[in-house]
Amino acid sequence: MGETYKCRDDVFLHAEKISKIYPGTKALDEVSFDLLRGKVNVLIGENGAGKSTLMKMIAGIEQPNEGKMYIGDKEVFFKNTTEARKNGIGIIHQELSLFPNLNVYQNIYMNKEKTKGKVVLDNKVHMDGASKVLERLEHPLDLNAKVGELRVGQQQMIEIARNLVEDDLKVLIMDEPTSSLSQQEVKVLFKIMRELTAAGISIVYISHRLEEIMEIGDHVTILRDGKYVADADVKDIDVPWIVHQMTGGAKSYPKRDREVDWSKVENVLEVKDLCLPKAGGGYLVDHLNFELKKGEVLGIYGLMGAGRSEVFECLMGLHPEHTGQIIMEGTELHIKSISQQIDSGFALIPEDRQMQGLVQTLDIEKNCALSALKRYKKGPFLDSKKEAEKVDQEIKDIQIKVADKKLPILSLSGGNQQKVVIGKGILTEPKILLMDEPSRGIDIGAKTEVFDIINKYAEEGLSIIVISSELQEIVSIADRVIVLSNGIKTGEFFGNEIQQDTLVLASYKGHHIEEKES
């Protein structure tokens, strides 16, 4: 991309070698990016590639640690979103940022209020403006309706409308704007996008839906692991090219080497027609069927919002409203609580170890023993000696690097904290271990150790289900992978069929595929 921003009239904004470092991870690594004027600029990459982080820099939500941004020949630096707004930059977030207790027109004009005199809000102007913009979106709504009572698709339209009431809009960043819209709503949105680009407005469009990208995009930029990989005009590329650039082709971790005839191994778990209803209609998990063998590592791959974590939440008893059958070792479970599921032999390593996996005020030993305390009872009391012995054994088994188990949990590195969360699950002596993004936010050395732990316990006969967004990781550790898209199983791959490109393609299918008759 180079230093061409000074002389190119077709570029509205140029980002030059932008880097962003968070504790433990480099989200962006010297990424340069040209935002083309009056075009739909598509940004593509796997989960965690740095797409949203780059957009937050441009929108003033975050500031880069290194690098510069230019509008025309002028260098700009946005301390906050207000400064970005003054330069005509608006953003529609993936996570809706609405006020559920306020009504429709109040949300649309939030932070852009018009007044009569200096103090009094001019609600007539607000209502007229809101009505016009919703008419343009072909989405008339009751302007006095509370936003929290509307369905998600309607809320998404309000989020879009908020940005369209701006007269001075020059750039509109759209982060997964169609994730909760119907096909008809998507068609209207695309029509509006074309009107905006015809008026010279630049759009940045982040989406996981490849068919949408090919339909609406003008220019594509691909990020991988926080780095710029490639860019091209949409007319010059196809879907396999995008997938190849996203995944880096054949590069992968060493594959797990286990010659097992799984057809002769008994099922530990069978899941039949698992459904989790979504507020406002539809399903987060949609008639899902799969089984898990003894000692097998089953991978679940899918993009954000595919329903992966929700499957684990159903299995752990967090969603009593789910339907379908969950059969463990031949017996159907009627799941009512988390503690019941722990007793049944399930353990969960949650995605967010800080919020859901650890109690930060407790020491290392107490965190490790937390889920298995009822196993260390002596009458009404806790058998501290037995608890200490079990924790010591687990620290040794999974090689948690700890000087003193009485130290605060936060004194450990991220990788060792993650091992404590894994140890906590293992101490409940589970038959099925559910691991949600087990290597998120830890360095490559700690990741390798986590993979070793997975292999060790699988060899000992523990059945493990791993959710991972990292393709190389899931290709390397899984015996079999199922792919989810919009809550639906869109692919199932065994052994050497587990390839990065095939997983990515399956994860972009949003429709039912015919399952082969077994």
HUSUL-V183253 format. One record per helix or strand of 2 or more residues. SS is the DSSP state (H for helix, E for strand). FROM is the first residue (numbers start at 1). LEN is the number of residues. If there is no record, write none. Layout:
# HUSUL-V183253
ss->SS from->FROM len->LEN
ss->SS from->FROM len->LEN
This chain:
# HUSUL-V183253
ss->H from->4 len->3
ss->E from->11 len->12
ss->E from->25 len->12
ss->E from->40 len->5
ss->H from->51 len->9
ss->E from->66 len->6
ss->E from->74 len->3
ss->H from->81 len->6
ss->E from->89 len->4
ss->H from->104 len->5
ss->E from->115 len->2
ss->E from->120 len->2
ss->H from->123 len->14
ss->H from->147 len->3
ss->H from->152 len->13
ss->E from->171 len->5
ss->H from->183 len->16
ss->E from->202 len->5
ss->H from->210 len->7
ss->E from->219 len->6
ss->E from->227 len->7
ss->H from->234 len->3
ss->H from->239 len->9
ss->H from->262 len->3
ss->E from->267 len->11
ss->E from->283 len->11
ss->E from->297 len->6
ss->H from->308 len->8
ss->E from->323 len->6
ss->E from->331 len->2
ss->H from->338 len->7
ss->E from->346 len->4
ss->H from->353 len->5
ss->H from->364 len->13
ss->E from->377 len->2
ss->E from->381 len->2
ss->H from->384 len->14
ss->H from->409 len->3
ss->H from->414 len->13
ss->E from->432 len->5
ss->H from->444 len->16
ss->E from->463 len->5
ss->H from->471 len->7
ss->E from->480 len->6
ss->E from->488 len->7
ss->H from->495 len->3
ss->H from->500 len->8
